[in-house]
Amino acid sequence: MPEVLDLRRADDPRDVIHRACEELSQGRLVVLPTETFYTVVGASLQPEASQYVRSFGEATLVVKGLDEARDYITTLPTAARKLASRCWPGPLVLSFASEMLGGLWKRLPANTQTALTTEDRGVSIRTPAHAVWHEIQRLLPTSLVALADTATGTGWRTAADAVRAVGNGATLIIDDGPSRYGEMTTDIRFQNAEGLWSIRNPGVVSERNLQRLASEIILFVCTGNTCRSPMAEVLFRRALSRRLGCADDDLVDRGYIVLSAGLSAAVGAPASREGVELLAEEKIDLRGHESQPLTERLLNQADQIYAMTRSHRQAILAERPDLTERVQLLSPDKSDVSDPIGAGRVAYETCKQEIQRYVEALAARIVPETKTTP
């Protein structure tokens, strides 16, 4: 029977992690907890280990995250990029047709490639949301091969379940108590580089949440997120919904999420009084707005980022030069949207009209033809 190490009772959890790495590097199998179920794991560069994992059922390639996934996929569909960046680490498996794979995939042993490939789904990739995986992958110079949740029947919720199911098939089991969800990962299959996807196996992440996660996220940025960017957010939401022929609240279902943030914003500050009053005249309610700072998470998730001024854009790119293509000025002529804070109602009216003109032009570029509700 495999040795069971209780991570919660270990004098030093690092010793348990190092032991798991040793077993994996020697080509042996271990059982690790994930947020969904416990699973059998082997090192991808150990072909016999990969074949052993496959003997239990369908196998999944486990990578550190989106960046490593790119190393295995020739052309990553846009929807796959969005889902991975917004859900990984997490209970989502992305499956790709075999012809979409390349790069590091071709460097894996032939037996590992065979173990990971199935006729109906191609190759599936995952990044579990459990600290054990993060630590092991930080120490090992290879990706991992894990037994898919669907191969475990009703799933191994506890280490004891895994002991009974695995028998002598693994040398080590790391026990970290009952898995968080105790439900299957959601498995999404991409058929081609165009990004058409379907749910192969339902699980923790619902179809509605998947639609939200795959949405186009458009982010407006100013300084304090109490004036210009909140007005841009709600005015753009109104302009886009009109072009799509839907209500503002239905934009998410149409594939769009509109947000705003500030480079120096506090958390939870209300919109400026003048902005609230101006937009109320157009039956747009800004009273519920709460400011939020621009974070790395927002920057990573946003597909399009519109800054109010050149200095805003420069500040973002100074920290994240990799976002050059995604960070644009709201003004098509590259001019700054003036800050009306403290300048009175006339300045606010001018600012609002300026922003409205820009966001309506933006909505027209995104949705060239106005649609009507059936």
C-alpha positions in Angstrom: 0.0 0.0 0.0 1.2 3.6 -0.6 2.6 5.6 2.2 0.2 8.4 3.4 1.7 11.7 4.6 -0.6 14.1 6.3 0.3 17.5 5.2 -1.6 19.2 8.0 0.3 17.4 10.7 3.8 17.6 9.2 6.4 19.3 11.3 7.5 21.0 8.0 5.2 20.8 5.0 8.2 21.4 2.8 9.6 18.0 3.7 6.4 16.4 2.3 6.7 18.5 -0.9 10.3 17.5 -1.4 9.4 13.8 -0.8 6.7 14.0 -3.5 9.2 15.7 -5.9 11.7 12.9 -5.3 9.1 10.2 -6.0 8.0 11.9 -9.2 11.6 12.5 -10.4 12.3 8.8 -10.0 9.4 7.9 -12.3 7.0 6.8 -9.6 3.4 7.8 -9.1 2.0 9.9 -6.2 -1.5 11.0 -5.3 -2.1 14.7 -4.8 -5.1 16.6 -3.6 -6.8 19.2 -5.9 -9.7 21.6 -5.3 -12.0 19.0 -7.0 -10.7 15.5 -6.1 -7.5 13.6 -5.3 -5.7 12.3 -8.4 -2.8 10.1 -9.5 0.2 12.0 -10.8 3.4 11.3 -12.8 6.1 13.3 -14.4 5.6 14.0 -18.1 9.2 13.3 -19.0 9.0 9.9 -17.4 7.2 7.8 -20.2 6.5 4.8 -18.0 5.0 7.0 -15.3 2.7 8.6 -17.9 1.6 5.1 -19.1 0.9 4.1 -15.5 -1.3 7.1 -15.0 -3.1 6.2 -18.3 -3.8 2.7 -17.0 -6.2 4.2 -14.5 -8.1 6.1 -17.1 -8.0 9.3 -19.2 -5.0 11.6 -18.4 -4.6 15.3 -18.3 -1.4 17.5 -18.8 -0.9 19.7 -15.8 0.9 23.0 -16.4 1.9 25.9 -14.2 -0.5 28.3 -16.0 -1.4 30.1 -19.2 2.2 31.0 -20.1 3.3 27.4 -20.0 0.2 26.3 -21.8 1.2 28.5 -24.7 4.4 26.5 -25.0 2.4 23.4 -25.9 -0.3 24.9 -28.2 0.6 26.2 -31.7 -2.2 28.8 -31.8 -4.1 29.4 -28.6 -7.7 30.5 -29.4 -8.7 33.8 -27.9 -11.5 32.2 -25.9 -9.0 29.7 -24.5 -6.7 32.5 -23.5 -9.5 34.3 -21.7 -10.7 31.2 -19.9 -7.3 30.2 -18.8 -6.2 33.7 -17.6 -9.5 34.1 -15.7 -10.0 30.7 -14.3 -6.6 29.2 -13.7 -5.5 28.0 -11.2 -9.0 26.5 -10.9 -11.4 23.7 -11.7 -11.4 24.1 -15.5 -9.9 21.7 -18.1 -9.2 22.9 -21.6 -9.1 20.2 -24.2 -7.5 20.8 -27.7 -7.5 18.8 -30.9 -4.2 17.1 -31.4 -3.4 19.1 -34.5 -3.4 22.3 -32.4 -0.4 21.2 -30.4 3.2 21.9 -31.0 6.3 23.4 -29.3 7.1 21.6 -26.1 4.4 19.0 -26.9 6.7 17.6 -29.6 9.5 17.2 -27.0 7.5 15.0 -24.8 8.3 11.2 -25.0 6.1 9.4 -27.5 4.6 7.2 -24.7 3.6 10.4 -22.8 1.9 11.8 -25.9 0.0 8.6 -26.4 -1.0 8.5 -22.7 -2.4 12.1 -23.0 -4.2 11.8 -26.3 -7.8 10.5 -26.7 -9.8 10.2 -29.9 -12.7 12.4 -28.9 -11.1 15.2 -27.0 -7.5 15.3 -28.1 -5.3 16.5 -25.3 -6.6 18.2 -22.1 -4.7 20.7 -20.0 -5.2 21.9 -16.4 -3.8 24.1 -13.7 -5.2 22.9 -10.3 -5.9 25.5 -7.5 -4.1 23.8 -4.7 -0.8 25.0 -3.0 0.7 21.5 -3.2 0.8 21.7 -7.0 2.3 25.2 -7.0 5.1 24.1 -4.8 5.8 20.9 -6.6 5.8 22.6 -10.1 8.1 25.3 -8.7 10.7 22.7 -7.9 10.3 20.2 -10.8 11.6 21.1 -14.3 8.7 19.3 -16.0 5.0 19.4 -16.5 2.9 16.6 -14.9 0.5 14.0 -16.1 -2.6 13.5 -13.9 -5.6 11.2 -13.9 -8.7 13.1 -15.1 -11.5 13.6 -12.6 -13.9 11.8 -15.0 -11.7 8.7 -14.8 -12.3 8.3 -11.0 -16.0 7.6 -11.3 -17.7 9.6 -8.5 -14.3 11.0 -7.5 -11.9 10.6 -4.6 -12.9 13.2 -2.2 -10.5 12.1 0.5 -7.1 10.5 0.8 -8.7 7.3 2.1 -10.8 7.1 -1.0 -7.6 7.3 -3.1 -5.9 4.6 -1.0 -8.8 2.2 -1.7 -8.8 3.0 -5.4 -5.1 3.1 -6.1 -3.8 0.2 -4.1 -0.1 -0.3 -4.9 -0.3 1.8 -8.0 1.2 4.8 -6.3 4.0 4.9 -3.7 2.9 8.1 -1.9 -0.3 9.9 -1.1 -0.4 13.4 0.3 -3.4 13.9 2.6 -4.7 17.4 3.0 -8.2 16.6 4.1 -11.4 16.5 2.1 -11.1 18.3 -1.3 -12.7 21.7 -1.4 -15.4 21.1 -4.0 -15.9 17.4 -4.3 -17.2 18.0 -7.8 -15.8 17.3 -11.3 -13.7 19.9 -13.1 -15.5 21.5 -16.0 -14.0 20.2 -19.3 -14.1 22.5 -22.4 -13.2 21.2 -25.8 -11.8 23.4 -28.5 -12.2 22.0 -32.0 -9.9 24.4 -33.9 -7.9 27.6 -33.7 -11.0 29.6 -34.5 -12.0 29.1 -30.9 -15.3 27.3 -31.1 -15.8 25.4 -27.9 -18.3 23.1 -26.3 -18.6 21.6 -22.8 -17.3 18.0 -22.9 -18.0 17.3 -19.3 -20.0 19.7 -16.9 -18.5 20.5 -13.5 -17.8 23.2 -11.0 -17.8 26.1 -13.4 -21.3 26.5 -14.9 -22.0 27.2 -18.5 -23.2 30.7 -17.6 -20.1 31.5 -15.7 -18.0 30.2 -18.7 -19.8 32.6 -21.0 -19.0 35.4 -18.6 -15.3 34.3 -18.3 -15.1 34.2 -22.1 -16.5 37.7 -22.4 -14.7 40.7 -23.8 -13.6 42.9 -20.9 -13.4 46.6 -21.6 -11.7 48.7 -18.9 -11.7 52.5 -18.5 -9.0 54.1 -16.4 -8.5 57.5 -14.9 -6.9 58.7 -11.6 -9.4 58.3 -8.8 -12.2 56.3 -10.5 -14.8 58.8 -9.2 -15.4 61.0 -12.2 -14.1 60.4 -15.7 -13.7 56.6 -15.8 -17.1 55.9 -14.1 -18.8 58.2 -16.6 -17.0 56.5 -19.5 -18.0 53.1 -18.1 -21.7 53.8 -17.8 -22.0 55.9 -21.0 -20.2 53.2 -23.0 -22.4 50.5 -21.5 -25.4 52.5 -22.6 -24.0 53.1 -26.1 -23.0 49.5 -26.6 -26.3 48.1 -25.4 -28.2 50.3 -27.8 -26.1 49.1 -30.7 -26.6 45.5 -29.7 -30.3 46.1 -29.2 -30.3 44.9 -25.6 -30.7 46.2 -22.0 -27.6 47.5 -20.2 -27.8 44.6 -17.8 -27.8 42.0 -20.7 -24.4 43.0 -22.0 -22.7 40.1 -20.1 -25.0 37.7 -21.9 -24.0 39.3 -25.2 -20.3 38.7 -24.3 -19.2 42.1 -22.9 -18.1 43.2 -19.5 -17.5 46.9 -18.9 -15.5 48.1 -15.9 -13.5 51.1 -14.6 -10.7 51.7 -12.2 -8.2 54.4 -11.1 -4.5 54.5 -10.9 -4.7 56.2 -7.4 -8.2 55.1 -6.5 -9.3 54.3 -3.0 -11.5 51.3 -2.4 -15.3 52.0 -2.3 -15.4 55.8 -2.8 -18.6 57.1 -4.5 -18.8 58.8 -7.8 -18.5 62.6 -7.8 -21.8 64.5 -7.0 -21.7 66.4 -10.3 -21.2 63.3 -12.3 -24.1 61.6 -10.5 -26.4 64.6 -11.2 -25.4 64.9 -14.8 -26.0 61.3 -15.7 -29.3 61.2 -13.7 -30.6 63.6 -16.3 -30.1 60.8 -18.8 -31.7 58.2 -16.5 -28.3 56.6 -15.7 -27.8 55.9 -12.1 -24.2 56.4 -10.8 -25.2 56.4 -7.1 -24.1 52.8 -6.7 -20.6 53.2 -8.1 -17.7 52.3 -5.8 -14.2 53.2 -6.9 -11.5 50.5 -7.2 -7.8 50.7 -7.8 -6.2 49.4 -11.0 -4.7 46.0 -10.0 -2.6 43.5 -11.8 -5.6 41.2 -11.9 -7.6 43.8 -13.8 -4.8 44.5 -16.2 -4.3 40.8 -16.9 -8.0 40.2 -17.5 -8.9 43.2 -19.5 -9.0 42.8 -23.3 -9.2 46.5 -24.1 -8.0 49.3 -21.7 -8.8 52.9 -22.4 -7.0 55.6 -20.5 -8.3 59.2 -20.1 -4.9 60.9 -20.6 -1.5 60.2 -22.0 0.0 60.3 -18.5 -2.4 57.5 -17.5 -1.3 55.4 -20.4 2.3 56.0 -19.8 2.0 55.1 -16.1 0.4 51.8 -17.0 3.0 50.9 -19.7 5.8 51.9 -17.4 4.9 49.0 -15.2 3.5 46.7 -17.9 5.1 47.4 -21.3 3.7 44.1 -22.5 0.3 45.7 -22.6 1.2 48.2 -25.3 -1.3 46.9 -27.8 -4.1 46.7 -25.2 -3.8 50.1 -23.6 -5.1 52.9 -25.7 -6.2 56.5 -25.2 -10.0 57.0 -25.2 -9.7 59.9 -27.5 -9.3 58.9 -31.2 -7.1 61.9 -31.8 -4.8 61.0 -28.8 -5.8 64.1 -26.8 -6.4 64.1 -23.1 -9.8 64.0 -21.5 -9.6 67.0 -19.1 -10.2 66.4 -15.4 -13.3 68.4 -14.2 -12.7 67.8 -10.5 -13.2 71.0 -8.6 -13.9 73.0 -11.8 -17.7 73.3 -11.5 -20.7 72.0 -13.4 -19.8 73.6 -16.7 -16.5 71.7 -16.7 -18.3 68.5 -15.9 -20.8 69.0 -18.7 -17.9 69.6 -21.2 -16.1 66.5 -19.9 -19.3 64.4 -20.1 -20.0 65.5 -23.7 -16.4 64.7 -24.7 -16.5 61.3 -23.1 -19.9 60.5 -24.6 -18.7 61.4 -28.1 -15.7 59.1 -27.7 -17.5 56.1 -26.2 -20.2 56.2 -28.9 -17.5 56.1 -31.6 -15.9 53.2 -29.7 -19.2 51.3 -29.5 -19.6 51.9 -33.3 -16.2 50.4 -34.0 -17.0 47.3 -31.9 -20.5 46.8 -33.2 -20.5 48.5 -36.7 -24.2 47.7 -37.4 -26.9 48.6 -34.9 -29.0 45.5 -34.0 -32.5 45.4 -32.9 -34.1 43.2 -30.3 -36.2 40.4 -31.9 
